């Protein structure tokens, strides 16, 4: 009788080749999965950066020359920026949407600050604050090492704070604002925004 089949050596060789192919396939799949996860994380960070940019852009472009009252009743300018400070700037803006139809104005008081390497945006429900007025706070960006803001007046001069030093009278709003951010992940970014002034 003639019997056909595989010898033990042929089976061992076939299993070794199959094992080698399986290890190579797993390595390739693992690389693809790691790359996919890294791209997903990078995409989320980019989306967050774009959202922060868009929100800041809207705040600057819709800024109004409308002073407010602080909790003690003192007047605060429509736009305040102290230069090198944890509280970067404070401004009044228009265009606050009201989809639920609450009894409130479309104006909003905004404050940006840098605390614990986070760029924070705060806003108040009312413009002229009472002593119990609390802001609503939102972290826009993490890993912020430095933020600088400067403003361009109507004559083309740049100022590190607003209202500018040694300027008599109410200067109104600047014509542009430039924000420079240094982020751990993205490096230095420079954003230029048009303003109503």
KOLZAKOL-645953 format. One record per residue: residue in three letters; x, y, z of N, C-alpha, C, O in turn. Coordinates in pm, whole numbers. Layout:
ATOM     r       nx       ny       nz      cax      cay      caz       cx       cy       cz       ox       oy       oz
ATOM   ALA        X        Y        Z        X        Y        Z        X        Y        Z        X        Y        Z
...
//
This chain:
ATOM     r       nx       ny       nz      cax      cay      caz       cx       cy       cz       ox       oy       oz
ATOM   UNK       83     -118        0        0        0        0       87      124        0      191      132       65
ATOM   UNK       39      220      -77      111      347      -88       42      452        0      -71      490      -27
ATOM   UNK      111      497      104       51      600      191      123      732      168      246      737      158
ATOM   UNK       40      843      159      101      975      144       69     1057      269      -32     1034      335
ATOM   UNK      157     1153      300      138     1238      418      261     1323      440      356     1321      361
ATOM   UNK      258     1397      549      370     1485      582      459     1416      684      414     1345      773
ATOM   UNK      583     1441      667      677     1390      766      682     1488      882      633     1601      872
ATOM   UNK      740     1446      991      751     1531     1108      836     1655     1079      806     1763     1128
ATOM   UNK      938     1641     1002     1025     1754      966      948     1855      884      960     1975      906
ATOM   UNK      867     1808      788      788     1899      705      686     1976      791      665     2096      769
ATOM   UNK      625     1910      888      531     1978      976      601     2083     1062      547     2192     1080
ATOM   UNK      717     2053     1114      791     2150     1195      832     2271     1113      825     2384     1162
ATOM   UNK      875     2250      989      913     2362      902      790     2449      873      800     2571      878
ATOM   UNK      676     2388      843      554     2462      812      509     2544      934      466     2658      920
ATOM   UNK      519     2484     1054      479     2557     1175      574     2673     1203      530     2778     1249
ATOM   UNK      702     2655     1178      799     2763     1199      771     2880     1104      776     2996     1145
ATOM   UNK      742     2849      977      712     2955      879      583     3028      919      577     3151      913
ATOM   UNK      480     2953      961      354     3014     1004      377     3105     1125      321     3215     1131
ATOM   UNK      457     3061     1222      487     3142     1340      560     3269     1303      530     3375     1359
ATOM   UNK      654     3262     1211      729     3381     1167      637     3481     1099      644     3601     1125
ATOM   UNK      549     3430     1011      453     3519      943      359     3582     1044      326     3700     1031
ATOM   UNK      314     3507     1145      222     3561     1246      290     3670     1329      228     3771     1360
ATOM   UNK      417     3650     1365      490     3752     1442      506     3879     1360      487     3989     1414
ATOM   UNK      539     3868     1232      554     3986     1147      420     4058     1130      415     4181     1132
ATOM   UNK      312     3983     1113      180     4043     1097      138     4116     1225       83     4226     1218
ATOM   UNK      165     4056     1342      131     4121     1468      211     4250     1485      157     4351     1530
ATOM   UNK      339     4247     1451      422     4368     1461      368     4481     1373      363     4596     1416
ATOM   UNK      329     4448     1251      271     4549     1162      140     4603     1214      115     4723     1208
ATOM   UNK       56     4514     1265      -73     4557     1319      -55     4644     1443     -126     4743     1461
ATOM   UNK       40     4607     1527       69     4686     1647      117     4826     1610       76     4924     1672
ATOM   UNK      203     4837     1508      250     4967     1462      135     5051     1410      126     5171     1439
ATOM   UNK       46     4991     1333      -70     5063     1279     -159     5112     1393     -205     5226     1390
ATOM   UNK     -183     5029     1492     -269     5069     1604     -207     5182     1686     -277     5274     1726
ATOM   UNK      -76     5175     1711       -7     5283     1784      -11     5413     1706      -32     5519     1764
ATOM   UNK       10     5406     1576        6     5525     1492     -134     5585     1492     -151     5707     1499
ATOM   UNK     -233     5498     1484     -372     5546     1485     -403     5619     1615     -466     5725     1613
ATOM   UNK     -359     5566     1728     -384     5629     1858     -312     5764     1868     -368     5861     1918
ATOM   UNK     -187     5769     1819     -112     5896     1823     -179     6001     1735     -187     6118     1774
ATOM   UNK     -228     5961     1618     -297     6055     1529     -426     6104     1594     -462     6221     1580
ATOM   UNK     -496     6016     1664     -621     6055     1731     -593     6159     1840     -665     6258     1850
ATOM   UNK     -490     6137     1921     -454     6231     2027     -414     6365     1966     -456     6471     2015
ATOM   UNK     -332     6361     1861     -288     6484     1794     -407     6558     1734     -412     6681     1739
ATOM   UNK     -501     6485     1678     -620     6546     1618     -705     6615     1724     -758     6724     1701
ATOM   UNK     -720     6552     1841     -796     6613     1950     -729     6740     1999     -796     6840     2026
ATOM   UNK     -596     6738     2012     -523     6858     2055     -537     6970     1953     -554     7087     1990
ATOM   UNK     -529     6936     1825     -544     7038     1720     -685     7095     1721     -704     7215     1703
ATOM   UNK     -784     7011     1743     -923     7057     1749     -942     7154     1866    -1010     7255     1853
ATOM   UNK     -881     7122     1979     -889     7210     2097     -820     7343     2071     -870     7448     2112
ATOM   UNK     -705     7340     2003     -634     7463     1970     -717     7549     1874     -724     7671     1891
ATOM   UNK     -778     7489     1774     -860     7562     1679     -983     7622     1747    -1024     7733     1715
ATOM   UNK    -1043     7549     1839    -1159     7600     1912    -1119     7720     1998    -1192     7819     2003
ATOM   UNK    -1005     7711     2065     -957     7824     2146     -931     7945     2058     -970     8057     2094
ATOM   UNK     -867     7925     1943     -841     8036     1851     -971     8102     1808     -982     8225     1809
ATOM   UNK    -1068     8021     1769    -1195     8076     1719    -1268     8155     1827    -1325     8260     1799
ATOM   UNK    -1266     8105     1951    -1333     8173     2061    -1265     8307     2092    -1332     8408     2112
ATOM   UNK    -1133     8307     2096    -1059     8431     2122    -1081     8531     2008    -1099     8650     2031
ATOM   UNK    -1080     8481     1885    -1104     8567     1770    -1242     8634     1779    -1254     8754     1755
ATOM   UNK    -1344     8558     1813    -1479     8615     1826    -1483     8719     1937    -1547     8823     1922
ATOM   UNK    -1417     8693     2049    -1416     8789     2160    -1353     8921     2118    -1407     9028     2147
ATOM   UNK    -1239     8915     2049    -1172     9037     2005    -1251     9111     1898    -1267     9232     1904
ATOM   UNK    -1301     9037     1799    -1370     9103     1688    -1504     9162     1730    -1551     9257     1667
ATOM   UNK    -1566     9109     1835    -1695     9160     1879    -1684     9246     2005    -1784     9269     2074
ATOM   UNK    -1563     9293     2035    -1542     9379     2151    -1617     9511     2132    -1623     9565     2022
ATOM   UNK    -1673     9562     2242    -1748     9687     2241    -1685     9786     2338    -1623     9747     2438
ATOM   UNK    -1700     9912     2308    -1652    10018     2397    -1761    10045     2502    -1824    10150     2501
ATOM   UNK    -1780     9949     2590    -1882     9958     2695    -1817     9927     2830    -1794     9810     2861
ATOM   UNK    -1788    10031     2911    -1733    10007     3044    -1835     9935     3132    -1954     9932     3101
ATOM   UNK    -1788     9877     3241    -1875     9807     3336    -1846     9856     3478    -1751     9932     3500
ATOM   UNK    -1928     9812     3572    -1907     9841     3714    -1860     9714     3783    -1912     9606     3760
ATOM   UNK    -1759     9730     3869    -1710     9615     3945    -1801     9593     4066    -1893     9671     4088
ATOM   UNK    -1777     9488     4146    -1866     9461     4261    -1874     9574     4362    -1971     9580     4438
ATOM   UNK    -1777     9665     4365    -1781     9777     4459    -1844     9902     4396    -1855    10005     4462
ATOM   UNK    -1885     9893     4271    -1949    10006     4204    -1854    10095     4127    -1897    10194     4068
ATOM   UNK    -1725    10063     4125    -1627    10144     4051    -1630    10106     3904    -1655     9991     3869
ATOM   UNK    -1604    10205     3819    -1607    10180     3675    -1479    10109     3630    -1368    10144     3671
ATOM   UNK    -1497    10011     3544    -1384     9941     3481    -1397     9962     3331    -1506     9954     3275
ATOM   UNK    -1286     9990     3266    -1286    10020     3124    -1338     9906     3038    -1345     9791     3082
ATOM   UNK    -1375     9940     2916    -1428     9841     2822    -1324     9733     2792    -1359     9617     2774
ATOM   UNK    -1197     9772     2786    -1087     9678     2763     -975     9712     2859     -927     9825     2862
ATOM   UNK     -934     9614     2936     -825     9632     3032     -723     9521     3013     -758     9403     3010
ATOM   UNK     -598     9560     3000     -488     9462     2990     -367     9521     3061     -322     9630     3026
ATOM   UNK     -316     9449     3160     -206     9500     3241      -68     9461     3189       31     9498     3251
ATOM   UNK      -58     9391     3081       72     9346     3032      112     9216     3100       40     9116     3088
ATOM   UNK      224     9215     3170      273     9092     3235      198     9070     3365      236     9122     3470
ATOM   UNK       90     8992     3358        6     8966     3474      -64     8833     3452      -83     8790     3338
ATOM   UNK     -104     8768     3561     -177     8641     3548     -314     8664     3484     -362     8581     3406
ATOM   UNK     -377     8779     3516     -501     8817     3451     -464     8897     3327     -430     9015     3335
ATOM   UNK     -470     8832     3212     -418     8890     3089     -500     9007     3038     -445     9113     3008
ATOM   UNK     -631     8989     3029     -714     9097     2981     -858     9075     3019     -900     8964     3052
ATOM   UNK     -934     9184     3013    -1077     9182     3042    -1143     9273     2941    -1094     9383     2915
ATOM   UNK    -1254     9228     2883    -1321     9309     2782    -1471     9283     2781    -1519     9183     2834
ATOM   UNK    -1543     9375     2719    -1686     9359     2697    -1708     9326     2551    -1649     9390     2464
ATOM   UNK    -1791     9229     2523    -1818     9189     2385    -1967     9178     2358    -2048     9165     2451
ATOM   UNK    -2002     9183     2233    -2140     9167     2188    -2153     9029     2124    -2054     8959     2106
ATOM   UNK    -2275     8991     2090    -2297     8868     2015    -2310     8744     2099    -2288     8633     2049
ATOM   UNK    -2344     8759     2227    -2364     8642     2313    -2498     8581     2278    -2602     8641     2305
ATOM   UNK    -2497     8465     2218    -2621     8401     2173    -2706     8360     2292    -2655     8331     2400
ATOM   UNK    -2837     8357     2270    -2931     8325     2375    -3035     8227     2321    -3151     8264     2304
ATOM   UNK    -2995     8102     2295    -3087     8007     2234    -3206     7969     2322    -3310     7928     2271
ATOM   UNK    -3192     7981     2455    -3302     7943     2544    -3394     8060     2576    -3494     8042     2646
ATOM   UNK    -3362     8180     2527    -3448     8296     2548    -3450     8346     2691    -3553     8395     2737
ATOM   UNK    -3339     8335     2762    -3332     8384     2900    -3339     8537     2900    -3297     8600     2804
ATOM   UNK    -3392     8596     3007    -3398     8742     3014    -3261     8801     3048    -3231     8828     3164
ATOM   UNK    -3180     8820     2946    -3046     8877     2965    -3005     8949     2838    -3070     8935     2734
ATOM   UNK    -2898     9024     2848    -2847     9101     2735    -2762     9014     2643    -2724     8902     2679
ATOM   UNK    -2733     9066     2525    -2642     8994     2435    -2498     9035     2459    -2407     8984     2392
ATOM   UNK    -2474     9128     2554    -2338     9170     2590    -2284     9077     2698    -2358     9021     2779
ATOM   UNK    -2152     9064     2698    -2088     8970     2790    -1954     9027     2835    -1882     9085     2754
ATOM   UNK    -1922     9010     2961    -1792     9052     3014    -1703     8929     3020    -1737     8829     3083
ATOM   UNK    -1587     8938     2955    -1493     8826     2940    -1362     8860     3011    -1320     8975     3014
ATOM   UNK    -1299     8760     3066    -1165     8776     3123    -1080     8656     3084    -1124     8541     3094
ATOM   UNK     -957     8682     3039     -862     8576     3010     -750     8581     3114     -707     8688     3155
ATOM   UNK     -705     8462     3155     -598     8455     3253     -512     8332     3231     -555     8235     3169
ATOM   UNK     -391     8337     3283     -298     8224     3276     -272     8177     3418     -206     8246     3496
ATOM   UNK     -322     8058     3452     -308     8002     3585     -268     7855     3575     -335     7777     3507
ATOM   UNK     -159     7818     3642     -112     7679     3643      -98     7622     3503     -144     7511     3476
ATOM   UNK      -34     7697     3414       -6     7655     3276     -133     7629     3196     -130     7553     3099
ATOM   UNK     -244     7691     3235     -370     7682     3161     -416     7821     3119     -411     7916     3198
ATOM   UNK     -460     7832     2995     -523     7955     2950     -672     7943     2983     -742     7860     2927
ATOM   UNK     -718     8028     3075     -855     8023     3122     -936     8138     3063     -886     8249     3044
ATOM   UNK    -1062     8109     3035    -1158     8211     2990    -1271     8213     3091    -1332     8110     3120
ATOM   UNK    -1299     8332     3144    -1408     8349     3239    -1508     8447     3180    -1471     8538     3106
ATOM   UNK    -1635     8427     3213    -1734     8527     3176    -1837     8537     3288    -1857     8443     3365
ATOM   UNK    -1901     8652     3294    -2003     8678     3394    -2139     8684     3326    -2150     8726     3211
ATOM   UNK    -2242     8642     3396    -2378     8644     3345    -2427     8788     3329    -2505     8818     3239
ATOM   UNK    -2380     8877     3417    -2420     9019     3413    -2297     9104     3380    -2184     9065     3406
ATOM   UNK    -2322     9221     3322    -2212     9312     3292    -2166     9386     3417    -2049     9380     3454
ATOM   UNK    -2259     9456     3481    -2228     9531     3602    -2247     9437     3720    -2359     9402     3757
ATOM   UNK    -2135     9397     3778    -2137     9288     3875    -2179     9332     4014    -2149     9443     4059
ATOM   UNK    -2250     9244     4081    -2281     9261     4222    -2174     9188     4302    -2087     9122     4245
ATOM   UNK    -2180     9201     4433    -2076     9138     4516    -2085     8986     4516    -1987     8919     4549
ATOM   UNK    -2199     8932     4478    -2211     8786     4474    -2201     8731     4332    -2230     8614     4309
ATOM   UNK    -2159     8814     4236    -2144     8768     4097    -2023     8677     4084    -1911     8716     4117
ATOM   UNK    -2047     8558     4038    -1940     8459     4021    -1921     8433     3871    -2019     8422     3798
ATOM   UNK    -1796     8424     3826    -1773     8396     3684    -1789     8248     3652    -1775     8161     3738
ATOM   UNK    -1819     8221     3526    -1819     8085     3473    -1682     8066     3408    -1642     8147     3324
ATOM   UNK    -1610     7961     3446    -1471     7944     3404    -1456     7824     3313    -1521     7721     3331
ATOM   UNK    -1368     7839     3214    -1341     7730     3120    -1193     7731     3083    -1138     7835     3047
ATOM   UNK    -1129     7615     3092     -989     7603     3050     -985     7581     2899    -1041     7483     2848
ATOM   UNK     -920     7672     2827     -911     7660     2682     -792     7575     2637     -806     7488     2551
ATOM   UNK     -676     7601     2696     -553     7531     2654     -473     7490     2776     -470     7561     2877
ATOM   UNK     -408     7374     2768     -316     7326     2871     -173     7336     2819     -150     7347     2698
ATOM   UNK      -79     7333     2910       62     7335     2871      106     7470     2816      193     7477     2730
ATOM   UNK       46     7577     2866       80     7713     2820      195     7764     2906      181     7777     3027
ATOM   UNK      307     7793     2843      424     7841     2917      429     7993     2926      480     8048     3023
ATOM   UNK      376     8061     2823      384     8207     2821      275     8261     2730      244     8202     2627
ATOM   UNK      218     8377     2770      121     8448     2686      156     8596     2692      175     8652     2799
ATOM   UNK      164     8658     2576      185     8803     2567       80     8860     2474       50     8804     2369
ATOM   UNK       24     8973     2514      -77     9041     2432      -34     9185     2415        8     9250     2510
ATOM   UNK      -46     9233     2294      -21     9375     2269     -129     9428     2176     -196     9353     2106
ATOM   UNK     -146     9561     2178     -257     9623     2109     -207     9735     2019     -112     9806     2051
ATOM   UNK     -272     9749     1905     -237     9853     1806     -342     9963     1813     -461     9937     1798
ATOM   UNK     -297    10085     1836     -392    10195     1842     -424    10246     1701     -372    10193     1602
ATOM   UNK     -509    10346     1692     -552    10400     1564     -442    10466     1484     -457    10487     1363
ATOM   UNK     -331    10499     1548     -218    10564     1479     -109    10464     1440       -3    10505     1392
ATOM   UNK     -132    10337     1461      -36    10234     1421       70    10201     1524      164    10128     1493
ATOM   UNK       57    10253     1646      155    10225     1751      109    10104     1833      -10    10087     1861
ATOM   UNK      206    10019     1871      176     9900     1951      200     9930     2098      296     9999     2134
ATOM   UNK      112     9877     2185      120     9898     2329      105     9764     2400       26     9679     2359
ATOM   UNK      184     9746     2507      180     9621     2583       65     9616     2683       35     9509     2736
ATOM   UNK        1     9729     2708     -114     9730     2797     -218     9825     2741     -190     9912     2658
ATOM   UNK     -342     9807     2791     -451     9892     2745     -540     9926     2864     -578     9836     2940
ATOM   UNK     -575    10053     2881     -539    10168     2800     -390    10197     2809     -326    10168     2910
ATOM   UNK     -335    10255     2702     -191    10281     2698     -149    10380     2807     -228    10464     2850
ATOM   UNK      -26    10367     2850       30    10458     2948       55    10593     2880       86    10599     2762
ATOM   UNK       40    10700     2956       66    10837     2910      -24    10880     2794       18    10956     2707
ATOM   UNK     -147    10831     2793     -244    10875     2693     -358    10941     2767     -420    10881     2855
ATOM   UNK     -387    11066     2732     -492    11140     2801     -627    11108     2738     -637    11084     2617
ATOM   UNK     -731    11109     2821     -865    11082     2772     -889    10934     2753     -798    10852     2769
ATOM   UNK    -1011    10901     2719    -1046    10761     2695    -1002    10721     2555    -1048    10780     2458
ATOM   UNK     -914    10623     2544     -862    10588     2412     -957    10504     2327     -929    10481     2209
ATOM   UNK    -1068    10458     2383    -1157    10369     2308    -1095    10231     2293    -1020    10186     2379
ATOM   UNK    -1127    10165     2183    -1074    10031     2158     -958    10036     2061     -952    10125     1976
ATOM   UNK     -866     9942     2072     -757     9934     1974     -809     9886     1839     -920     9834     1828
ATOM   UNK     -726     9903     1735     -765     9856     1601     -728     9710     1579     -785     9644     1493
ATOM   UNK     -632     9660     1657     -590     9520     1643     -528     9472     1774     -486     9553     1857
ATOM   UNK     -525     9342     1791     -460     9279     1906     -375     9164     1855     -414     9092     1763
ATOM   UNK     -259     9148     1914     -171     9037     1879     -146     8955     2005     -103     9008     2108
ATOM   UNK     -172     8826     1995     -150     8736     2108      -41     8636     2070      -50     8568     1968
ATOM   UNK       62     8629     2153      171     8534     2133      164     8431     2245      170     8466     2363
ATOM   UNK      152     8305     2207      145     8196     2304      263     8104     2284      303     8076     2170
ATOM   UNK      319     8056     2392      421     7952     2385      364     7829     2453      342     7827     2574
ATOM   UNK      341     7724     2373      280     7602     2422      381     7488     2421      467     7482     2333
ATOM   UNK      370     7400     2517      463     7287     2525      455     7201     2399      559     7156     2350
ATOM   UNK      337     7178     2349      321     7088     2235      344     7156     2100      399     7094     2009
ATOM   UNK      303     7282     2086      304     7347     1955      415     7450     1938      436     7500     1827
ATOM   UNK      485     7483     2044      588     7587     2033      524     7725     2039      422     7744     2105
ATOM   UNK      585     7822     1970      534     7959     1974      433     7983     1862      459     7953     1746
ATOM   UNK      319     8037     1899      214     8073     1804      187     8222     1816      185     8276     1927
ATOM   UNK      166     8288     1704      135     8431     1704        5     8450     1629       -6     8419     1510
ATOM   UNK      -96     8503     1702     -228     8526     1643     -255     8675     1638     -230     8748     1734
ATOM   UNK     -306     8721     1526     -340     8862     1506     -490     8872     1485     -547     8802     1402
ATOM   UNK     -554     8963     1561     -698     8978     1554     -735     9123     1522     -675     9217     1575
ATOM   UNK     -834     9139     1437     -888     9271     1405     -987     9309     1515    -1060     9225     1568
ATOM   UNK     -988     9439     1548    -1082     9486     1650    -1159     9607     1597    -1127     9663     1492
ATOM   UNK    -1262     9645     1673    -1352     9750     1626    -1288     9888     1623    -1334     9975     1549
ATOM   UNK    -1182     9910     1702    -1121    10044     1706    -1047    10078     1580     -991    10187     1569
//
